[in-house]
C-alpha cells in the first residue's frame, strides 16, 4: 500500500507540471566519458536562511543518482566537483472569493457612489516552489549546470518532501552526463 501511495504521489508530481521544468547546459567540448568519481564542494558562505536538513536531503539524492550511474563518491581528488543549492518561494494563491457592496445616488447636479470590497482566500495552505540548482565542474572549470523545480504545500510531511526532492534530482541528473546528439 505504501509503495502504491509513493507511485501515485510521484505521478501526481510529474502530471501537475504543464511545461518541462528541467533545464541544463554543458560545455560541448568536454569528454564526459573520462570521469569516474565525484566529490561535493563545501559551500564557502552559506545563506543566512540556509536549511541544513534540506541541504542534506538534496546531497543524498544527488549522491544516490550519481552512484546509480556508476560514479564513485570520494572525499578528495575526484574527477568531478559537485556544488548545489536551492531556493524557495511562495506561489501566488489566486483562489479567492470576493464580496462587494456598493451604492449610488444620482441627484440634481452630480453623482456619488460608495463601495466596499473584500477578498476571502479559499485555500489557506501556501504552495511553495522549490528550485534545485546543481553545478558540476572539473579542475575548476564549469562543465555542466542544471536546474529543476517541484511544488508542494508549506506543511508537506517530510516523507513527501524527501520523495519530491529525490524525484526532482533524479529527473535533473537523468541529463548527466549529457547525451551527445548525432550530427
N, C-alpha and C positions, 0 to 999 in steps of 0.2 A: 504493500500500500504506500509506504514511504517513497519507494522508487517511482511509483506512478505519479505521486504528487510532484516529485522533483522533475520528472519529464514534462508534466503539464505546465509547471511553472517556467521551465526553460522555453517551451514552445510559446507560452504567453509572452515572455520577454522578447523573443525574436519576432513574434507576429505583430506586436504593437508598433513596431517601427515602420514608418511609411517610406523612409529613404535609407540608403546604406549609411551606417554610422562609422564604419571602419575607413580610416584614411591613412595612407602610408606613403613614404617617399624613401628612396635609397640612391646610393651612389652606383651608377650603372657600371663603372669601371672596376668595382670590387668583385673579386672571385670568392664568393661565399663558401664554396666547397672546401677551401683551405682551413676553415675554422672548426675546431673540435671542442673548445672549452669556453666557459664564461665565468665572470665574477661580477658581483654587484659593487658599484662605486658608492662610497659613503657620501651623503649629502653634506656639502660644506656649510651651508647656512639654512637649516630647516625653517619653514614658515612658522610664524608665531602661533598660528592656529592649527599647527600640524596635528594629525591624529595618528599616533604610532600604531594603534590597533589596525586601522585601515592600511597603513604602510605595510605592516606585517602580512595582512591578507593578500595584498597585491603582490608582494615579494614572493610569497609561497605559490601563488597562482602562476607567476612568470617562471619560477624555477621548475615547477611541475611540467609546464608546457614545453620548456626547452629540454628537459631531461627526456620527455617522451619523444622528442625529435633527435635524441641520441647525443646531445651536447652534455659535456661533463662539467659539473659545478666545481669551482676552485676558489680558494680564498685569496690567491695572488698569482701573478704571472699567467693569466688566462689570455686566450686569443681575443675574446670579446669582453668589453666592459659595458655593463647594463646600468642605466640610470632610469628612474621612473618618478612620477609624481601624479597627483590627481587634484582636480578642482571640483567643487560642488556649488550649485546654485539652485535656488528655489524657482520652480517653473511657475509662471503666472497662472493663477487659477481663474479662468473665465466663467466658471459655473456660478451664477448668482441669479437671484430673483429680485426684481426691482418693483418697488411700490412708489407711486407718485400721487400727490394730491395737488389740485390747482383750482383756481377760480379767476374770474374776470368780471369787471364791471365796466360797462360801456355807458357813458353818460354824456351830457351836454358837450363839453369841449375836449374831452380826451378819453383815454382808456387806461386802466390799471389792471395788473394781474399779480397774483401771489401764488407761488408754487413751493412744494416741499417734496423732496425725493430721498429715498434711502435704498441701499443695496444690501441684500442679505446673502452671504455666501451659502451655497448648498452643501458643498463638501469642505469641511474644515481641515482635513488631512492635507498637508503640503506635499507636493510631488517634488522630489529632489533629483536633479540631473547631475550625475557623477561622470566626469570625463577623466579617462586614464591616459596618460602620456608615457610612452616607452621610447627611450633613445639608446641606440647601440652604436658603440664606437670600437675602433681597432687602432691601437698605438696612438691614441689621442685624436684620431680623425673620425668624424661622424660618418657612419656608413648606412644607417637605417633609422628612420623615425616613424612612429605610428601613434595614432590616437583612436579611441573608440569610447562610446558612451553607453550608459544604461540609466533608466529611470526607475525610481522606487519611492515609496512613501517614506516620510521622515521617521516614522515609527516602525520601519521594516524590521522584523525579527532577524537576529544575527545569522541564523542558518540561511535565510533567504538572501541576505546581503552577501554572504560568502559565496553562495551559488551564482548570484548575479555577477560578482567580481570574476569568478572563475570562468563563467560563460563568456564574459566580455574579453578577458585576457586571451582565452583560447581562440576566440574569433579573430582578435587582433594579431596574435602570433601565428595564425594559420598562413599569414602573408610573409613569414620569415622562416628561412631565407626566401627571398623573392624568387619567383619562377621567371626565368628569362623568356621573353616572347620570341617566337620563331620569326626570323626575318626572311 
